[in-house]
Amino acid sequence: MTDHLTEAEIIAAIPGLTPTRLIAFIEAEMVIPLAQEGTAKGRVFHRIDRVRLELLCELADDLDLDETALGVIITLIDQLHAARADVLALTRALQSEPAEVRARIGAALIRSAP
């Protein structure tokens, strides 16, 4: 099983995704293919792009969102994922610290919580 999907495969796999809509999402940089046309395979996408494109189509169709609103939402989702990755990295770093350091940081977090 490959980790990549061709443009034809991704369009066939996602209800509501048309070539025109895919091009609009690419031009708005909501999804970025791995290769551009002119290469042997044309545009190629990561499997995670399929999930992202499914979400974009669902939001556009179910909530009748335009390109601007979709751009805002997908940016917020990207920021949320980045923040989650940062918290995970911080958690892993703290796990390697001595118990007293973790306790001090935990107490400081509790004191600063709203």
TORKOL-4160 file (C-alpha; in steps of 0.2 Angstrom, whole numbers, padded with zeros to 4 digits, m for minus):
114
<pt num="1" X="0000" Y="0000" Z="0000"/>
<pt num="2" X="0007" Y="0017" Z="m0005"/>
<pt num="3" X="0007" Y="0032" Z="0006"/>
<pt num="4" X="0002" Y="0043" Z="m0009"/>
<pt num="5" X="m0013" Y="0046" Z="m0019"/>
<pt num="6" X="m0014" Y="0052" Z="m0037"/>
<pt num="7" X="m0026" Y="0066" Z="m0042"/>
<pt num="8" X="m0038" Y="0054" Z="m0050"/>
<pt num="9" X="m0038" Y="0043" Z="m0035"/>
<pt num="10" X="m0041" Y="0057" Z="m0022"/>
<pt num="11" X="m0056" Y="0064" Z="m0033"/>
<pt num="12" X="m0063" Y="0046" Z="m0035"/>
<pt num="13" X="m0062" Y="0043" Z="m0016"/>
<pt num="14" X="m0070" Y="0059" Z="m0010"/>
<pt num="15" X="m0089" Y="0062" Z="m0013"/>
<pt num="16" X="m0091" Y="0080" Z="m0018"/>
<pt num="17" X="m0073" Y="0083" Z="m0024"/>
<pt num="18" X="m0072" Y="0088" Z="m0042"/>
<pt num="19" X="m0057" Y="0093" Z="m0052"/>
<pt num="20" X="m0063" Y="0111" Z="m0051"/>
<pt num="21" X="m0065" Y="0111" Z="m0033"/>
<pt num="22" X="m0048" Y="0102" Z="m0030"/>
<pt num="23" X="m0039" Y="0115" Z="m0040"/>
<pt num="24" X="m0048" Y="0129" Z="m0030"/>
<pt num="25" X="m0042" Y="0121" Z="m0014"/>
<pt num="26" X="m0024" Y="0120" Z="m0021"/>
<pt num="27" X="m0024" Y="0138" Z="m0027"/>
<pt num="28" X="m0030" Y="0144" Z="m0010"/>
<pt num="29" X="m0016" Y="0133" Z="m0002"/>
<pt num="30" X="m0028" Y="0123" Z="0009"/>
<pt num="31" X="m0020" Y="0108" Z="0002"/>
<pt num="32" X="m0003" Y="0107" Z="m0006"/>
<pt num="33" X="0001" Y="0092" Z="m0018"/>
<pt num="34" X="0018" Y="0084" Z="m0018"/>
<pt num="35" X="0021" Y="0085" Z="m0036"/>
<pt num="36" X="0014" Y="0097" Z="m0049"/>
<pt num="37" X="0008" Y="0094" Z="m0066"/>
<pt num="38" X="0021" Y="0090" Z="m0079"/>
<pt num="39" X="0029" Y="0076" Z="m0069"/>
<pt num="40" X="0025" Y="0058" Z="m0073"/>
<pt num="41" X="0011" Y="0056" Z="m0060"/>
<pt num="42" X="0004" Y="0074" Z="m0060"/>
<pt num="43" X="m0001" Y="0080" Z="m0043"/>
<pt num="44" X="0002" Y="0067" Z="m0029"/>
<pt num="45" X="m0006" Y="0069" Z="m0012"/>
<pt num="46" X="m0002" Y="0062" Z="0006"/>
<pt num="47" X="m0015" Y="0051" Z="0013"/>
<pt num="48" X="m0018" Y="0064" Z="0026"/>
<pt num="49" X="m0023" Y="0076" Z="0012"/>
<pt num="50" X="m0038" Y="0065" Z="0009"/>
<pt num="51" X="m0044" Y="0068" Z="0026"/>
<pt num="52" X="m0041" Y="0086" Z="0025"/>
<pt num="53" X="m0050" Y="0087" Z="0008"/>
<pt num="54" X="m0065" Y="0077" Z="0015"/>
<pt num="55" X="m0066" Y="0089" Z="0029"/>
<pt num="56" X="m0066" Y="0104" Z="0017"/>
<pt num="57" X="m0079" Y="0096" Z="0006"/>
<pt num="58" X="m0090" Y="0093" Z="0021"/>
<pt num="59" X="m0088" Y="0110" Z="0028"/>
<pt num="60" X="m0092" Y="0118" Z="0011"/>
<pt num="61" X="m0107" Y="0107" Z="0007"/>
<pt num="62" X="m0115" Y="0104" Z="0024"/>
<pt num="63" X="m0112" Y="0122" Z="0031"/>
<pt num="64" X="m0112" Y="0131" Z="0014"/>
<pt num="65" X="m0095" Y="0139" Z="0018"/>
<pt num="66" X="m0086" Y="0150" Z="0005"/>
<pt num="67" X="m0068" Y="0149" Z="0002"/>
<pt num="68" X="m0064" Y="0163" Z="0014"/>
<pt num="69" X="m0073" Y="0154" Z="0028"/>
<pt num="70" X="m0065" Y="0138" Z="0024"/>
<pt num="71" X="m0048" Y="0146" Z="0024"/>
<pt num="72" X="m0051" Y="0153" Z="0042"/>
<pt num="73" X="m0057" Y="0136" Z="0048"/>
<pt num="74" X="m0043" Y="0126" Z="0041"/>
<pt num="75" X="m0030" Y="0139" Z="0047"/>
<pt num="76" X="m0037" Y="0137" Z="0065"/>
<pt num="77" X="m0037" Y="0118" Z="0064"/>
<pt num="78" X="m0019" Y="0119" Z="0058"/>
<pt num="79" X="m0015" Y="0130" Z="0073"/>
<pt num="80" X="m0024" Y="0119" Z="0085"/>
<pt num="81" X="m0013" Y="0104" Z="0078"/>
<pt num="82" X="0003" Y="0114" Z="0080"/>
<pt num="83" X="m0002" Y="0119" Z="0098"/>
<pt num="84" X="m0006" Y="0100" Z="0102"/>
<pt num="85" X="0011" Y="0095" Z="0095"/>
<pt num="86" X="0020" Y="0108" Z="0106"/>
<pt num="87" X="0011" Y="0103" Z="0122"/>
<pt num="88" X="0016" Y="0085" Z="0118"/>
<pt num="89" X="0034" Y="0089" Z="0115"/>
<pt num="90" X="0034" Y="0099" Z="0132"/>
<pt num="91" X="0026" Y="0085" Z="0141"/>
<pt num="92" X="0039" Y="0073" Z="0134"/>
<pt num="93" X="0053" Y="0085" Z="0139"/>
<pt num="94" X="0046" Y="0087" Z="0157"/>
<pt num="95" X="0044" Y="0068" Z="0159"/>
<pt num="96" X="0063" Y="0067" Z="0158"/>
<pt num="97" X="0065" Y="0080" Z="0172"/>
<pt num="98" X="0067" Y="0075" Z="0191"/>
<pt num="99" X="0052" Y="0074" Z="0201"/>
<pt num="100" X="0055" Y="0090" Z="0211"/>
<pt num="101" X="0057" Y="0100" Z="0194"/>
<pt num="102" X="0040" Y="0092" Z="0188"/>
<pt num="103" X="0032" Y="0096" Z="0205"/>
<pt num="104" X="0038" Y="0114" Z="0204"/>
<pt num="105" X="0032" Y="0117" Z="0187"/>
<pt num="106" X="0015" Y="0108" Z="0191"/>
<pt num="107" X="0013" Y="0120" Z="0206"/>
<pt num="108" X="0017" Y="0135" Z="0195"/>
<pt num="109" X="0004" Y="0130" Z="0182"/>
<pt num="110" X="m0009" Y="0128" Z="0195"/>
<pt num="111" X="m0005" Y="0145" Z="0202"/>
<pt num="112" X="m0006" Y="0153" Z="0185"/>
<pt num="113" X="m0022" Y="0145" Z="0180"/>
<pt num="114" X="m0037" Y="0156" Z="0178"/>
